[in-house]
Amino acid sequence: MSTKVAKFGGSSVADDIQIRKIKSIVSADPARRFVVVSAPGKRYSTDNKITDLLYLCKEHVDKHVTYEQVLQVIHDRYIAIESNLEVDAGIAKEFTIISQNLEEGTTSDYIASRGEYLNAKIIAAFLGFDFIDAATFVKFDARGRFLFEETNDALAIELAKHENGVIPGFYGTTPDGKIKTFTRGGSDITGALVARATDAEVYENWTDVSGFLMADPRIVDNPKGIDEITYKELRELSYMGASVLHENAVYPARLAGIPINIRNTNKPEDKGTIIVDEGQAKEGGIITGIAGNKDYTVIAFYKNMMSTEIGFIRRVLSILEEYQVPVEHMPSGIDTLSVVIASKYLEDKLSDILEDFERKLAPDTIDVIENVSLIATVGRGMASKHGVASKLFKALFDADINIRMIDQGSSEINIIVGVNSTDFGQAIQAIYAAFAATN
C-alpha cells in the first residue's frame, strides 16, 4: 500500500472544528496512513497558542509565581476539545502528571512538548489511529544534538508495526530519557522524518494557506500561486523570509527524494504547492517568486589597487567576526568591496567596527548606507532565458527606483537587488508586474 504522511500545523488543530476537518481529509485518502500534529494554535487573532502558554507556566514556576491559573486555561481548552469530539483520551489524568512534574522542576522542553503530546492523543482517539509517542523514536545525543540516522532507523522499525498512526511533532529524547525539543515550528521536521522513515510517496504539510505565492499578498494585490517549486528555489525564497515551512524540514524529504506538498486545511480542494528536487521539476516560468527583507546596512569600501592587496577581504571578515556580526552579501569590484549586514547586528557596534576598519585596513573611503532593503527574484527559468536582468532593471527604472546594490549567485537562479527601504513595496510591485503576465 502506498503511504502519504500528513502533518497538520497549529492553526489546523486549534479546536474541535479544525480537527473534524482533519478527519475528513485523512478519510478521503487511505494512503494518508500517518499523521503528525502540532500543538493547538490560535483560534482567532487575539487567542494564545498553547505552546506559548506552556512556556509561560514554566516561567511562572521558575520565578516562583503561581502558575495554576495558566495551566487551568490550557487544561480547559484540551478538555473542551476532547469533550466536543466525544472521545476519551485520558486528558484529565495527563494534567495531573504535568502538574506534578511542574512542581518537581521539570524542564522547559518537557512542558513545551506536552502541547503536541496531548493533541496527538486526542486526535489519535478521534481518528481511530494508534498513538505513537515520538519520545521513544526521535533521538538526540547527550549534548542535545539531533541524531539523524539513528532516528530514521528507530522510526522505520516502529512505524512498520502500525497500519495507521498519529505522532506528536516537535520533540524527542536524549539518552537519559529527558525530553528534547526542536526549535519552534519543529513539528515540520518530525513530519519529514516520518515521511523518510516510511518511504512515503509524498509529505503533505497542511496549514492555513494554499501553498506559496509569487509575492507577499500584503504588498502585491492577489499574486499568483506557485504550483511547483524546487528545493533550491525554496531555499532562496525562504532565506528572504517567504516561508510556510520550517527550513530544516526540507532536508529529510529531499534526501529521500520525497516531494513536499503544502496544502490548506480550510481549502482541501486546492492543490497547493509541490516542492520537488531539480531532477523532478517540470519546465516552469521565467521566475518562481519574489521575496524581500528590510533593515540592512551596506558598508562600502574603496581602496586603490585593492585587488592586488592579499588578505583584504579576510581582514574585513575577521573584524566582523570579532564583533559577532554575520555578513549577508559581499558584492565587489576591482577596487571596491561592499558588505551587506542586517542592521540588528550593528546596534551599538557600528562606530567601533568602522574605527577598526580604518585602523586595520586603511581604505581610501568607507561609506555607510543605512535603511537598505534586499529583494530576491528567484526562478530556475532565469538561467536559460535571455534578458531577465535587463527586464528586471528596466522595471525598477520605469518605477523611478534607485538600485543601491546588485548581487547574483553563481547558480543563476536568483538576482538580489538592494533598494532604499522607502521603495521596498513599490519595487516588489514593479518586478512582479514585469514578469507575472508572461510567467
N, C-alpha and C positions, 0 to 999 in steps of 0.2 A: 504494500500500500504506500502511495506517495505521502509525503509529510510536508505540512506547512507549519511554521511557528508564528504565532500571532502574539505580539507584545502590545499591551494597552497602557497608555500613559495616564497621568494623574487626572486629567480632565475627562478621560474616558471611563474612569472608575470612581468618579466623585460621589455618586449616590446610587440608590437602587434603580432609578430611572435609566441612568447610563449603563449600569450593569445588565439590565434587561436587553439593551441594545447589543451588548457583547454576546449574549446568549443567541440572539437572532443571527449575528454574524458568524459565530462559530458553528451553529447548527446548519447554516446554509452550505457548508463545505466540509464533508467528513475528513478531508485531508488536514484540516486545522486541528491536529491532534494534541499539540502542546501550546499552552497559553502562559505567557509571562506577564505579571501585573505590577504596576506601581502602587504607591500609597494613594489614597484619595486626594485629589487636588481641589481647587476652588470650584464651588458650585455656582458662584456669582462673583462679581468683581471685588466686593468688599469681604469676601469669605477668606478663611485661612486654610492653607494647605496643612494636612495632617502632619507631615514631616516637620514643618516649622513649629507646630505646637508641641511635638515630641521633644525637639531640641530645647524649646522653652521650658518644658518640665525639668529637663536635666540641668539647665541653667539655674532654675529656682532652687533645686536641690543643692547645687554647688555653692550657691550664695546664702544657703540656709533660710530661704524664703519658702513659704507654704506653696506647695505645688498641686495640692489635691484638686483645687478648682479647675486648673487647666486640664489635668488628667480626666476629670469628670466630663469636661466638654468632649474630649476625644472618645471616652467611653460611650457617651450618649450617642455620638454620631455612628459609631460602629454598631451599637445595639439597634439603632433605628434601621440601618441597612439590613442587618440580619433579620430583624422582625418583618420589615416590609417585603423582603424576598422569601419569607416563610421557610427559613432553613434554621437548623441548629448546628452552629459551628463551634460551640463552646466558648464564645467570646467573653462572657462574664467571668468564667474561670481563668481565662488568659489574663484578664486585667488584674486579678488577684496576684498572679505571678509577677506581672510587670510592676505593680505597686511595691511588692516585697523586694524585688531587685533594685528599685529606685532607693528604697530605704537603706539597702546594703551597699550603696555606692557603685552601681553598675556604670559601665562606660557609655559615652555619647553614641558610639557606634551601635551598641546593643539597643539603646532606647530608640534611636532613629530607625533601625531595621524593623521594629515592630509594626510600622505603618504598612510595609509590604507584606509582612508575615500574616497579620490579621486579615488583610484584604484578600490574600490568596486563599486562606482557609474558608472564608465566606464564599468566594467565587467558585472554588472547587466544589463546595457543597451544592451550590446553585446549579452548576453545570453538570453535576454528577461525575466529575473527573477526580482522579487521585490527587491528593495534595502531596507535593514533593518539595521538602524543605531544602532550599539552596545551601543552608548552613553545612550540610554534610558533604556537598559535592563541589562547591565553588571554593577554591583553596588559595590561601595566602601563606607566605612563609613567616617566620618568627619576627621579621622586621616589617611585616605588613605589605610586602611586595607580592603582587599577583602572580600566581603560578599558572601559566597559560596551558601548557601541555598536560600537567597533572590534572587540572580542572577538566580539560577535554576528555581525558581518559576516564575519569570518575563519572562524569555526566553521561558519557556514551554507554558505560556499563549499566548505570542505574536506569536511564530512560528507556533502554531496550526492554526492561521488565514491565513497562507500562504501555497500555494501549492509548491512554489519554492522561494528561496531567496538567495541573496548574502549579507554576513555580513562582515564588516571590522573587522579584528582582532586587538589585542594589547591594546585596551583601553575600558574604561567605564567612569562613572561619580561618583562624590561624591554627598551627599545630596543637596549641594548648586548649583549643575549643572555644576561644573567645571570638565574638562576632567582629568582623571587619567589613566596613562598607567601602564601596567605590565612591568617587566624587558625586556630587548632586547630578541627577539625571542618569545615574549608573544602571538603572533598570534596562536601558537600551543595550548596555553591554551584556547583561545577563541574557537578554533575548538573542543576541547574536551568538553567544556561546552555546545556547541550546540549539540554535539553528545549525551550527557547525557540528555539534555532537550527534545530531540526528540525521546529518547529511540531507537537510531539508531542501526542497526544490525552490523555496522562496522564504525569505524572512519578512513578514508583514509587520510594519510598525504603525499601529493605529493611534492617531492623535486627534486634534481638533481642527486640522487644516487638510486640504486635499492635495498634499504634496508641496513641492517648491513652485514659486512663481518667478518669472523672469526679472522682476524688480519688486521692491518694497511697496505694497499697496497703500502705505501711508504717504508715499511720495508720488507714485505713478497711479493714475486712475485706472482700475480694472486691468492690471497687467496679465499677460498670457501665462498660462500654466506651463510647467516643464514636464513633458511626458516621460522623457528619458534623460538621464544624466550619468556620466561616468564617475568613477571614484575620484579620478584626478580633478575633474571639474568641480565635484562636490567639495573637495579639499580646498580648492582655491576660493570658492564662494564662502565656505564656512569660515575660512581664515578672516574674511572681511565681515563676518557677523551674520551671514544668511544661512541659518541652520535650524532645523527642527529635530535634529538627531545628535545625540552625544557623539563627538568625533571619534572616540575610542571604540565605538560600536561598529565602525566600518571594518576594522582590521580582521576580526574573526570571520566575518562573512566573506570578505574579499579573499582571504587566504584560501577558503574552501570553494571559491567561485560561486557563491550563493547570491543571487540578486536580492536587493532590499527594496521593498515596496512600501512607500509612505502612503497611508490611507487615512480617510476621515471617518471616524466612528459615527458622526452625525449625518454623513452622506456616503453610506457604504456603496452606493451605485457609482460613485466617482472612481475612476481607475487610479487616480493619484499619480505619483512619480515613481518610476522604477530606476534604481541605481544599479549599474552593471559595470563589469570590467571593460577595458578598452576593446578587447577582442570580441566581446558580445554586443557592442554598441552598433546600432543602425546609423546610417548616414542621416545627420540632422541638419539644422540651420547653421548659419554662419556663427552666431553667438548663442550661448545657452542661457546666460543670466548676467545680471549687473548687480553688484553689491558694493557697499562702502562703509567707511567709518570716519568719524570726525575726531578732532583734537589730536593732531600730530604737530610736531615741531621739526623743521628741517634746519640742520646746521651745515652750511655750505663753506667749504674751504677752497681758496685759490692760492696756489704756490707755483711760481715759475719753475719749470723743469721737474715738477712733481713725479712724472712718470719714470724718471731716472733715479729717484731717491729710494733706495732699497729700505723697506721696513716702514714706510709712511703709514700705510693702511693698518699694519699690525699695531703701530703705536696708538693710532686713533682708537682702535678696538680695545686695546689694553687699558687705556684711560677710562673708557666707558665701563669696562669690566670691573675696574676698581670701585666704581660708584654703583655697581649692580644695575646698570642700565642696558637693556636689550635693544638691539637695532632691528628695525623692521625692513628697511631697504637701504641700498647703498649705490645709487647711480653715480657714474664717474665719467670724466673726460681725460684729456691728456694732462692738463694742469689743474683739474678740478675734481673735487670729491664732495658728495653730499651724504649725510647720514640722516635717515628719517626715523624719528623716535616718537613713541606715544607720549604725549605731554605729561601724563600722570607720573611717569618715571623721572621727570626732571624737576618736580616740585622741590624747592629749597636746595637744589643741587646745581642748577644751570650756571650760576656765577662762578662757582668753584671749578666746574668742568671746563668752562671757557678759559679760565685762568691757567689751568693745566695744559690745555691745548696750545695756548700762546707760548707758554714757557718751554714745553717739550717738543713742539712741532715747528715753531717759528714760521707760521704761514704768512703769506703776504696780506691776506684778508680773511676774516671769518664773518659770515653773515648769518644771522639767526632769523628764520622766517617762522612765525607762530601762526596758530589758527589755520592750519592746513588740513584738508580732508583728502583721504585717498579713496579712489573709486576704481574697482576692478571690473573690467569687461572680460568675460570668460566664455570660451567656446572651442570645442575640438575642431570645428569647421574653419577656424581662423587661419590655421597653418596652411591650408590648401587653397585659400581664396586670396586673390589679389585685391589690393586697395582697401583692406579693412582699416588699417591705421589712418589712411587718408580720410576715409568716411567718418571715422570717429572724431578726428581732429577738426574736420570741417563742421561737424555738428556743434562742437563746442565753440568754434569761431563764429558761426552764424548766431549762436546764442549769446555772443559777446562775453564769453567766459575765458579768463586768462588761465593758461596751464602753467603751474609752478614747477611741475616735475613730471617726467615720463620714465617708466621702467617696464621692460618686457622680459619675462622669463625665457630661458633657453628652450622650454618645451613649446613655446609659441602658442599656447592655448589661453594666454591672458595678456592684457595690456593694462597697466596701472597708471593712472594719472593723479597728480596732486593739484587741487584747486583750493581757492580760498573757501573757508568754511561757510561764508555767507552765500556762496554759489553752489553749495552741495546739492540741494534738492533740484535746482534748475539744471545742473549738469547731468544728473541721472535721468531726468526727464528728456533732455536733449539727446543723449545717447540712446535711450530706449526708443524714442521716436524715429531715429535714424535707421534702426535695424529691425524693429518689430514688424513692420509692414511686409518686409521681404524675408523674414526669418522662417 
